[in-house]
Amino acid sequence: MLILLRHGRTAANEAGLLQGRLNQDLDQLGRHQAEAAARHLSGIEGGIEAVISSPLKRAQQTAAAFGLPVEVDERWIELSYGEYEGVSQVDVPSEVWQSWRNDYSFVPVGGESLETLDLRVRGACDELVERASRGHVVVVSHVSPMKSAVAWALGVDIGISWNCHLDHASICRVQMRGRRPILSSFNETVDVDKA
């Protein structure tokens, strides 16, 4: 099974900023979220075969909560928002949001398009099919790559990302039936106080 895990919360997340490639640490709640998610997933039958992570600190810190070796794969890095990184979501001009929604090839100044992100994530997913067919592979990433992976599993385009929400430290599970991915859970969260 391919298990997608979004990183825990950061101060930028709490402030409502577009984080993109900003390399921030988890905040206190984010560390608790990472630990709770790792405890929850570590109890999975058959155990975890591998943990793969984006290179950004918030994903690395979330992945480290598993206490297992972590493979870094650059393809799981967050979308680059370019000149809008560190900007409050409410301060991004409405025409920019419209461009992102209507044109997957739109690239903000200094950033990356959803189309480019989608290509790299789908390539990473395709390469994990065999491993995820044999055992549980956890990928710790970010909201945009996870939505791309969900779109891959569902056989739809990246446009689905505008119609779904992923919480911090949320889990999506993709089972493999032969070489075909099947989304079996989406935005699964663990209560930090009960984990």
Residue pairs with C-beta under 8 A, 6 or more apart in sequence:
1 132
1 135
1 136
1 137
1 173
1 174
1 175
1 176
1 184
2 125
2 128
2 132
2 137
2 139
2 149
2 153
2 173
2 174
2 176
2 181
3 41
3 44
3 48
3 136
3 137
3 138
3 139
3 171
3 172
3 173
3 174
4 139
4 141
4 146
4 149
4 150
4 171
4 172
4 173
4 174
5 37
5 41
5 62
5 138
5 139
5 140
5 141
5 169
5 170
5 171
6 140
6 141
6 142
6 143
6 146
6 166
6 167
6 168
6 169
6 170
6 171
7 26
7 30
7 34
7 54
7 56
7 58
7 59
7 61
7 62
7 140
7 141
7 142
7 168
7 169
8 26
8 27
8 29
8 30
8 31
8 32
8 33
8 34
8 37
8 58
8 61
8 62
8 168
8 169
9 26
9 27
9 29
9 30
9 33
9 168
9 169
10 19
10 24
10 25
10 26
10 27
10 30
10 58
11 24
11 27
12 19
12 22
12 24
12 86
13 19
13 27
13 30
13 168
14 27
14 29
15 88
16 88
16 89
16 90
17 86
17 87
17 88
17 89
18 81
18 84
18 85
18 86
18 87
18 88
18 89
18 92
19 78
19 81
19 85
19 86
20 78
20 79
20 80
20 81
20 82
20 84
20 85
20 111
21 56
21 77
21 78
21 80
21 81
21 85
22 85
22 86
23 56
23 57
23 58
24 57
24 58
25 57
25 58
25 61
26 33
26 34
26 57
26 58
26 61
26 62
29 192
30 58
30 61
30 62
30 168
30 169
31 61
31 65
32 192
33 62
33 168
33 169
33 190
33 192
34 61
34 62
34 64
34 65
34 169
35 65
35 195
36 169
36 190
36 191
36 192
36 195
37 62
37 65
37 169
37 171
37 190
37 195
38 62
38 65
38 66
38 67
39 190
39 195
40 171
40 190
40 195
41 48
41 66
41 136
41 138
41 171
42 48
42 66
44 136
46 135
46 136
47 135
47 136
48 66
48 68
48 135
48 136
48 137
48 138
49 131
49 134
49 135
49 136
49 137
50 68
50 71
50 131
50 135
50 137
50 138
51 63
51 66
51 68
51 69
51 70
51 71
51 137
51 138
51 140
52 63
52 70
52 71
52 72
52 73
52 76
52 128
52 137
52 138
52 139
52 140
53 59
53 60
53 62
53 63
53 70
53 71
53 72
53 73
53 76
53 139
53 140
53 141
54 60
54 72
54 73
54 74
54 76
54 77
54 78
54 140
54 141
54 142
54 145
55 72
55 74
55 77
56 77
56 78
56 142
59 76
59 140
59 141
59 142
60 70
60 72
60 140
62 140
62 169
63 70
63 138
63 140
64 70
66 138
70 140
73 124
73 139
75 120
75 121
75 123
75 124
75 145
76 121
76 124
76 139
76 140
76 141
76 142
76 145
77 141
77 142
77 145
78 141
78 142
78 143
78 144
78 145
79 111
79 112
79 114
79 117
79 142
79 144
79 145
80 110
80 111
80 112
81 87
81 108
81 111
82 107
82 108
82 109
82 110
82 111
82 112
83 108
83 109
83 110
83 111
84 92
84 96
84 108
84 111
85 111
96 108
99 106
100 106
100 108
100 114
101 162
104 113
104 114
104 115
104 118
104 157
104 158
104 159
105 113
105 114
105 115
106 113
106 114
107 113
107 116
114 144
114 148
114 158
114 161
115 158
117 144
117 145
117 148
117 158
118 148
118 151
118 157
118 158
121 145
121 148
121 149
121 152
122 148
122 149
122 152
124 139
124 149
125 149
125 152
125 153
125 181
128 137
128 139
129 176
129 179
129 181
131 137
132 174
132 176
133 176
133 178
133 179
139 149
141 149
143 166
144 161
146 166
146 172
147 158
147 160
147 161
147 164
147 166
148 158
148 161
149 172
149 174
150 160
150 164
150 172
150 174
150 183
150 186
151 157
151 158
151 159
151 160
151 161
152 181
153 174
153 181
153 182
153 183
154 160
154 183
164 186
164 187
165 187
166 172
166 187
167 187
167 189
169 189
169 190
170 187
170 188
170 189
171 185
171 187
171 188
171 189
171 190
172 183
172 185
172 186
172 187
172 188
173 183
173 184
173 185
173 188
174 181
174 182
174 183
174 184
175 181
175 182
175 184
176 182
